[in-house]
Amino acid sequence: MKDKVKRIFLQTFATHIGRIMFGALLSIVGGIMTPNGTIGELIYNYDEGGFWKVLFYIGVILFTGECLLFIAYGLIINPIKSLIKKIKNK
């Protein structure tokens, strides 16, 4: 059981897709709980719920940054590395 939990945490935080999913989860939960969100609208006044706003912004920044990094590696860095490798092998 301990190894399974360790593996899940490792997959979540050590891979790009895991961090993208974690950022999406943070932004969804934070967005729902902000004072303008679906649940936060019912339980907070307009000035309360600052923690959830911060959680939402952290999730959006993490999601956007990891997506950009994922795209940069997929479209720019890895094709250039493979092209250089192909040129060196000739």
BAVO-912923 format. One record per residue (C-alpha): residue in three letters; chain; y, x negated, z. Coordinates in steps of 0.25 Angstrom, whole numbers, plus 5000, padded with zeros to 4 digits. Example, Ala and Ser with C-alpha at 12.3 -4.5 7.8 and 13.67 -1.06 7.14 Angstrom:
% BAVO-912923
+-------+-------+------+------+------+
! lumfi ! vexba !    Y !    X !    Z !
+-------+-------+------+------+------+
!   ALA !     A ! 4982 ! 4951 ! 5031 !
!   SER !     A ! 4996 ! 4945 ! 5029 !
+-------+-------+------+------+------+
% end
This chain:
% BAVO-912923
+-------+-------+------+------+------+
! lumfi ! vexba !    Y !    X !    Z !
+-------+-------+------+------+------+
!   MET !     A ! 5000 ! 5000 ! 5000 !
!   LYS !     A ! 5009 ! 4989 ! 5004 !
!   ASP !     A ! 5007 ! 4982 ! 4990 !
!   LYS !     A ! 5009 ! 4995 ! 4983 !
!   VAL !     A ! 5023 ! 4997 ! 4989 !
!   LYS !     A ! 5026 ! 4983 ! 4987 !
!   ARG !     A ! 5023 ! 4984 ! 4972 !
!   ILE !     A ! 5031 ! 4997 ! 4971 !
!   PHE !     A ! 5043 ! 4990 ! 4977 !
!   LEU !     A ! 5041 ! 4978 ! 4968 !
!   GLN !     A ! 5040 ! 4987 ! 4956 !
!   THR !     A ! 5053 ! 4994 ! 4960 !
!   PHE !     A ! 5062 ! 4983 ! 4963 !
!   ALA !     A ! 5056 ! 4971 ! 4954 !
!   THR !     A ! 5056 ! 4978 ! 4941 !
!   HIS !     A ! 5067 ! 4983 ! 4932 !
!   ILE !     A ! 5061 ! 4997 ! 4930 !
!   GLY !     A ! 5059 ! 4998 ! 4945 !
!   ARG !     A ! 5074 ! 4995 ! 4948 !
!   ILE !     A ! 5078 ! 5005 ! 4937 !
!   MET !     A ! 5070 ! 5016 ! 4943 !
!   PHE !     A ! 5075 ! 5012 ! 4957 !
!   GLY !     A ! 5089 ! 5013 ! 4952 !
!   ALA !     A ! 5087 ! 5026 ! 4945 !
!   LEU !     A ! 5081 ! 5031 ! 4958 !
!   LEU !     A ! 5093 ! 5026 ! 4967 !
!   SER !     A ! 5103 ! 5033 ! 4957 !
!   ILE !     A ! 5096 ! 5046 ! 4957 !
!   VAL !     A ! 5094 ! 5047 ! 4972 !
!   GLY !     A ! 5108 ! 5042 ! 4974 !
!   GLY !     A ! 5114 ! 5052 ! 4963 !
!   ILE !     A ! 5107 ! 5064 ! 4970 !
!   MET !     A ! 5112 ! 5060 ! 4984 !
!   THR !     A ! 5127 ! 5057 ! 4980 !
!   PRO !     A ! 5137 ! 5067 ! 4984 !
!   ASN !     A ! 5138 ! 5072 ! 4970 !
!   GLY !     A ! 5122 ! 5072 ! 4968 !
!   THR !     A ! 5113 ! 5084 ! 4969 !
!   ILE !     A ! 5109 ! 5082 ! 4984 !
!   GLY !     A ! 5121 ! 5074 ! 4989 !
!   GLU !     A ! 5130 ! 5086 ! 4984 !
!   LEU !     A ! 5123 ! 5095 ! 4995 !
!   ILE !     A ! 5123 ! 5085 ! 5006 !
!   TYR !     A ! 5136 ! 5076 ! 5005 !
!   ASN !     A ! 5150 ! 5078 ! 5004 !
!   TYR !     A ! 5157 ! 5071 ! 4993 !
!   ASP !     A ! 5161 ! 5058 ! 5001 !
!   GLU !     A ! 5147 ! 5057 ! 5008 !
!   GLY !     A ! 5134 ! 5051 ! 5001 !
!   GLY !     A ! 5140 ! 5037 ! 4998 !
!   PHE !     A ! 5126 ! 5030 ! 5000 !
!   TRP !     A ! 5120 ! 5039 ! 4989 !
!   LYS !     A ! 5132 ! 5035 ! 4979 !
!   VAL !     A ! 5129 ! 5020 ! 4982 !
!   LEU !     A ! 5114 ! 5022 ! 4980 !
!   PHE !     A ! 5117 ! 5030 ! 4967 !
!   TYR !     A ! 5126 ! 5018 ! 4962 !
!   ILE !     A ! 5116 ! 5008 ! 4966 !
!   GLY !     A ! 5105 ! 5015 ! 4958 !
!   VAL !     A ! 5113 ! 5017 ! 4946 !
!   ILE !     A ! 5117 ! 5002 ! 4946 !
!   LEU !     A ! 5103 ! 4998 ! 4948 !
!   PHE !     A ! 5098 ! 5007 ! 4937 !
!   THR !     A ! 5108 ! 5003 ! 4927 !
!   GLY !     A ! 5107 ! 4988 ! 4930 !
!   GLU !     A ! 5092 ! 4988 ! 4929 !
!   CYS !     A ! 5092 ! 4996 ! 4916 !
!   LEU !     A ! 5102 ! 4986 ! 4910 !
!   LEU !     A ! 5094 ! 4974 ! 4914 !
!   PHE !     A ! 5081 ! 4981 ! 4909 !
!   ILE !     A ! 5088 ! 4984 ! 4896 !
!   ALA !     A ! 5094 ! 4970 ! 4895 !
!   TYR !     A ! 5080 ! 4963 ! 4897 !
!   GLY !     A ! 5074 ! 4973 ! 4887 !
!   LEU !     A ! 5084 ! 4972 ! 4876 !
!   ILE !     A ! 5090 ! 4958 ! 4877 !
!   ILE !     A ! 5084 ! 4948 ! 4886 !
!   ASN !     A ! 5069 ! 4949 ! 4883 !
!   PRO !     A ! 5071 ! 4950 ! 4868 !
!   ILE !     A ! 5079 ! 4938 ! 4868 !
!   LYS !     A ! 5069 ! 4930 ! 4877 !
!   SER !     A ! 5058 ! 4935 ! 4867 !
!   LEU !     A ! 5066 ! 4930 ! 4855 !
!   ILE !     A ! 5068 ! 4917 ! 4861 !
!   LYS !     A ! 5054 ! 4915 ! 4865 !
!   LYS !     A ! 5050 ! 4919 ! 4851 !
!   ILE !     A ! 5059 ! 4909 ! 4845 !
!   LYS !     A ! 5054 ! 4898 ! 4854 !
!   ASN !     A ! 5040 ! 4901 ! 4850 !
!   LYS !     A ! 5042 ! 4899 ! 4835 !
+-------+-------+------+------+------+
% end
